[in-house]
Amino acid sequence: MTVWAIAGPLLAVVALVGVGAAEAGNPFAGQGVFARHCQGCHGPQGRGVLASTPDFSWRGMQTNGLMAADPELAQRIMRGKNACPSYQGILSEAEVMDVITHLRTLR
C-alpha cells in the first residue's frame, strides 16, 4: 500500500473541512451586522417594516429568496436591489456570510 493510498483520502477530508469552515457564517455576528445595516427596513425579526420589503422569516421562505445558494445571496447583498442599497465596500465577505447565516435563523 502506498503512502498516497492512505494519505490521499485524509487530505481530501481535511481540504473539505477547510472549505466548509471558510464558507460558514456566524449567526451571532450576523445578528449584529443585520441590526446595524438592515434592521431599519427589514425589522428586527426580518419581517419587513416597509410594504415592499421581503419577509425574511421562515414563513416567507418560499418567496424571500433565502432558498438560493449562499454565493447568489451574497451577490444580491453586495449589489443591492430596488430600495436596498449595495453593500459593496461596506461589508466584508465574512460579514455578508454572517448576515446570510443569521437570516436563515429567523423564525
N, C-alpha and C positions, 0 to 999 in steps of 0.2 A: 504494500500500500504506500502510495507516495504522500509526501507532505501536503500537496495540494488537495488530495482526496479528503484529508482530514481538515485542513485549514480553510479550504475554499468555502464550504457551507457556513463555517463560523464567521468568516469575513463578510459573507453575504448578509447574515443576520445582523452583524454589527453595523454594516452600511445602512440597512433598512431601519434599524433603531435610530441611528443618527439622523436620517432624513425625516422620520416621523417626529422626533423631538424638535428639530429645527422648524418644522411647519406648525407645530401645535401652539395654540394661543392660550393665554392665561385669562380665564373669565373674570377673575378678581381685578386684574389690571385693566381689562377691557371695560369693566363697570365704571372705573374712574374716568377713562377716556370718553366713554359714552356720556357720562354726566357732564363733562366739560364741553364737549363738542356737539352732541347730538340730542340730548335730553330736552333742550329748549323747544324743538319742533316735534320730536318723536315721543316725548313724555317719559317719565321715569320707568314705566313698565313697557315702553316700546309700542304702545297702542296708538300713538299719534295724537297730537294736540290740534293740528290743523286738519281741515276736512280732506285735503288731498294727500296727507301723509300716510304711507302704508302702515298697517298693523304688523309689527314685528313679533308679536306674541305667538304662541303655538296655535291659537285659534285662527290666526291669519296665515298660517304656514302655506296653504295651497296657493295663495295669491301674492305673498310678500316677497317672493324670490329667494328665500333662505334655503330652498332645496337645491339651489345651484351650487356648483363646486366652489371651494374656497378661492381659487385664483380668479374666477369670474366675479365673485362678490368683492374681492379686493380691488379689482379694476373699476367696478361701479363706484366704490367709495373714493378711490383716487381721482376718478374723472368727474364725479358728481352727476346728478340727474335732476332735471326740472328745477325746482326751487332749492334742492340740496346742492351746496357748493362742492367744488373739487377740494379734496384734502391732500392733493399732490404737494409735497414740500412742507406740509403742516404736520402730517402724521407719518411716522416711520412705518416700514413694512411690519415690524413686530407689533406696533400699536394697532394697525389695521387688523392683523390676525387676532389680537386680543379682543377687539370690538366684535369681530365676527363670532368668536367663541362665546362671548358674553351674550350676543343676540340670540344664540341658539339655546340659551338657558332661560330666556324669558317665558313666563307662563302666562 
